[in-house]
Amino acid sequence: MTRKKKRKSSNKKISNLTNTILSILKKDRNQTFNYKQIAAKIGVDDASSRNQIIKKLQQLKAKQEIEEVDRGKFKAVVNTEYHVGKVDMASRGSGYIISDDFDEDVYIASNNMNKALHGDEVEFYAYKRRKRGKIEGEITNIIKRAKSEYVGVIQIHKNYAFVVADGNKMYTDIFVPINKINKAEEGDKVLVSLEDWPEKADSPYGKVLKVLGKPGEHNTEIHAILAEYGLPMEFPHEVEEFANTLDTSITKEEIAKRRDMRKDLTFTIDPKDAKDFDDALSFKVLDNGLFEIGIHIADVSHYLKEDTVLDDEAYERATSVYLVDRVVPMLPEILSNGACSLRPHEEKYTFSAVFKMNEKAEIKDQWFGRTVTYSDARFAYEEAQAIIEQNKGLQLVDVLKQPQKIDQTIPKDVSLSGNTYQTSQDIAQATLALDHLAKIMRRKRMSAGAISFDKVEVKFNLDEEANPIGVFFKTSKDANKLIEEFMLLANKKVAEFIGKQNPKKTFVYRVHDEPDDSKLAALQNVVGRFGYKLNFKDRKSISNSLNNLLKDVSGKKEQNLVDTLTIRSMSKAEYTTHNIGHYGLSFDYYTHFTSPIRRYPDVMVHRLLQHYLDGGKSANEEVYEDKCNHSSNMENLATKAERDSIKYMQIRFMEDHKNEEFVGVISGVTDWGIYVEIIANKCEGMVSVRDMKDDHYQFDEDHYALIGKNSKIMYQLGDEVVVKVKSTDLVKKHLDFTLIGKHRSN
């Protein structure tokens, strides 16, 4: 008979036992634990350790920090107020919690993070313990993970692998058992799903869902951007199949149910490279001298029926995603580029807002409903702009009474067709009349307190392999503003039509809250460096001073920086059933009605509008509020993906310009370096303070500057400097510059 080996007894004292026990009990404060369960959680099983735990439990009970609810079963005494918030990770594993319960962010040290990750909704308690009275806290419970899938590079070992996640917000790598690497090879970029995070494990466990390709390759990085935000790359087979079986023909039976506007002059104005056409305008001069203007929107809801796989997919996507080199559409191509696209010389089902207006752009009558239309022509913005510019001196009376005076010629270099340089007199006349009305509507909007955001957009010229061969800037001209004003009009009037009904009806609104005072104060701090002053006396003065600021910086070196900071000082627009108006547009009622091919909220608006036109009862508010929240969240993810794709393409562009010197504006200053935005192409990179060898530079927070200790040379926000590319990292989307020095302008 073999004698059992005697278990070695350890007399080693368990370190930090009080905090460990309290942490275990507080984390699951509704559960009870006995000494054996606590020992198992700590990972000890010898007699000495168990005795230490038993003794400590009695001490904590005596201090009334824990209570014995049943014999040998203990529970935390909850005398702490718990809060809820979202985690914002910083570097090195520490972070902050943003919570409505506090005016400032709550600092969380890395050892108090308790397996929470960036964006997670968490429960925490807070205490003042940091220097200068700052609030610190500890996370006690993870309520909801922000995401369960991550993109990263896989490192394969003999029996296991690790995925090192992209970005600096993920402080831990992900452990993947060797049988769950899904044929990934060493160094592949992969999409990995979190499956578990065992109590004693340093890293979460996961499995590889998809191999995206080799890091740095174009398609790999674009797919990685989509995967990072949980956005789709293609449609499921059953969704494509369902869409392809739809009847997309225009039938007499359906036309009979609609207002027939096929004989009205109708045309689209869109970007030159547009593939889907959401909206068209019709124009007619009535016998009484009024104008009848139709804003015709693709009737997506005619094809997109509720409780179908197609509608489920469109709802999940909620928006089309516009990356630099591709569009990930909300709807399959047969609808987005086919049946729903208001292409020239085709009859289409539309949902329309039709207005009768006078020469002062005053609305005398309005009508909403389903229509059938025929697009007579397709215009590019450049073509419409050419007609507007060539007839600048022409008065509206001449446009209407003497149309022979109109110059219809479209310059060859902006012609969409490439061989027709003259448009029809009717369309030129309609364009000029609509431009006249749009300018009046815009002036009224601005005088009512709307804010004029005409931010410059960065665009790329791409070759056939999607390599960036040039950068250009897209600005909003009269033709763009013409379309914008009539789309705003339709959105506003549809929202008013439903919003003012009594009794109140559930509807989808696009709302924009007033800016936060602290953000406006921070904006004033920055723009004050450039000599600009804001007036915060009341709502009107805020709007006026913001508009004056945006006007004053136009064309100046600091324009993009100030435009960006001003937009960031604003609240985020969102979808909701609770109308609070739209601050930025200065509208009491506003919705999204005009882009149902690319936005699901517009589809919901069409459905609700038709439901109420048919005399239907108010829809379920709770259901629609959930759908609004989902749509806002998906819009936010799509915006982040679009920004990442621009950043990625900027870095690719700069790879081919490593030996050139560029003039840039300092767009950010931190204690680790300065951020510089190149004036010529808006690419932003960082100059590390470690690389500024000519002096020891110190961060001056009050002056947004790095100042040389010996030389007193100051690099301040807004200064012009000369930089060269030091390094480019397509995988991390990071651009590093070498600082040549201050720019001496002639």
Secondary structure, DSSP 8 states (H G I E B T S, - for coil): --------------TTHHHHHHHHHHHTTTS-B-HHHHHHHHT--SHHHHHHHHHHHHHHHHTTSEEEEETTEEEE---S-EEEEEEEE-GGG-EEEE-TT-SS-EEE-GGG-TT--TT-EEEEEEEE-SGGG-EEEEEEEEEE-S-SEEEEEEEE-SSEEEEEESSSS--S-EEEEGGGSTT--TT-EEEEEEEE--TT-SS-EEEEEEEEESTT-HHHHHHHHHHHTT--SS--HHHHHHHHTS-----HHHHHTSEE-TTSEEEEEE-TT-----EEEEEEE-TTS-EEEEEEEE-GGGT--TTSHHHHHHHHH-B-EE-SS-EE-SS-HIIIIIITS--TT-EEEEEEEEEEE-TT--EEEEEEEEEEEE--EEEEHHHHHHHHHHTTT--HHHHHH-GGG---B--GGG-SSSS--B--HHHHHHHHHHHHHHHHHHHHHHHTT-------EEEEEE-TT--EEEEEEE---HHHHHHHHHHHHHHHHHHHHHHT-SS-----EEEB----HHHHHHHHHHHGGGT-----SSHHHHHHHHHHHHHHHTTSTTHHHHHHHHHHHS---EEESS---BTTTTBSS----S-TTTBHHHHHHHHHHHHHHTT-----HHHHHHHHHHHHHHHHHHHHHHHHHHHHHHHHHHHTTTT-EEEEEEEEEETTEEEEEETTT--EEEEEGGG-TTS-EEEETTTTEEEETTT--EEETT-EEEEEEEEEETTTTEEEEEEEEE----
